[in-house]
Amino acid sequence: MKKLKERWGIQSNFQLVIIFVVFAITGSLSAYLAKPVLNFIGLSREVFPEHFFGGFFYYSLRILLIFPIYQVLLVVIGTLFGQNKFFWDFEKKMLSRLGLGSLFNND
């Protein structure tokens, strides 16, 4: 845990626990919200054929949708738990590794 705290620049074990809780809540909530969002835009499971490729496309869309939901929720939930700076910096680093770092050049 010491190396993780040093790597992330965290001072206390309590802050580390809060960060783990935020990651857990965000991951679970983003996976949970993907289905209603797909249903809202008219892409429920019933729209796709019952054979393998129908399921493959539906779940592929669902997984692709989880990613942006996760990114937004990570910052929002992190802020609610008082860890805005950590999660905003984490988000910028993650997106820059995906080649989207130019979105944050103004900071």
N, C-alpha and C positions, 0 to 999 in steps of 0.2 A: 504494500500500500504506500510505502514511503516514496518509491520511485514514481508511482502514479501521481501522488500529491505534488512532487517536484515538477514532473512533466506538465501538469495542468496548472501549476502555480497556486495550489490550494494550501491554506494555512492550517486548517483544522479537520479532524475526522468528522465532525458534525457537518461541515460544508460538503465533504465527500459523500456522506450519506444523503444529504439533500440532493446532490447532483445525480446520484444513482436513482433516487426516487423519481426525480423529474424524467430521467431517461425511461424508466419503467412505465410511468403514466403516459408519457408521450407515445411510446411505441404501441402500447395497448390501445390507446384512444385513437391513434391514426388508423390502425388496422380495423377497429370497430367502426369508424366513421366512413371508411371507403365504400362499404356496401350501400348505405343510405344515399351517399352522394351519387353513386352510379345509378341507383334507382331514380333519384331526382332528375337526372339528365336523360332518363329513358333507356338505360342500358342494364336492365335487370337480368338476372340469370336466365329467365324464360325467353328472352329475346334471342339468345344464342342457341344453335342446334344442340341436340342431346348427345351427339357423337363427340369423340375426343377433341376435335379441333374447336368445337363450340365452347367447351369447358376451358380449353387452353387459352383461347382468346379472351374469354371473360375474366379468368384469373390473372392473365397477363395485364389486362387493363386495370384490374383492381390493384395489383402490385405497383404498376406505374403511377397510379393515383395516390397510393400511400406515400410515396416520396415527397411530393409537394405539401401534402397535408402535414406530414411529419416535420418538415422544415419550419412551417409556420407555427405549429403547436409547440415545437421545441423552444422557440423564443418566447412565446406567450406564456407557457406554463413555467418556464425558467424565470420569467419576470415575476409571475405571481408568487414564486417561492423565494424571491429576493436575489436571484442569481443572474440578472440581466446581463451584466458585463461578461461573465463567463460564457453564457450561451450565445450571446451575440458574436463574441470573438470566435467561438467554436463554429458557429454557422458560417461566418466569413471564411474561415480556414477550409471548411468542408466544400463550400461552393467554389472557392478558388482552385481547389484540387480537381474539381470537375470542369475547370476552364471557364467558370463564370465569375472570376475574381474581378473583372472589369466593372461589374455592377457596384463595387465598393471602393473605387478609386478615389472618391471624394473624401474619405475618412483619413 
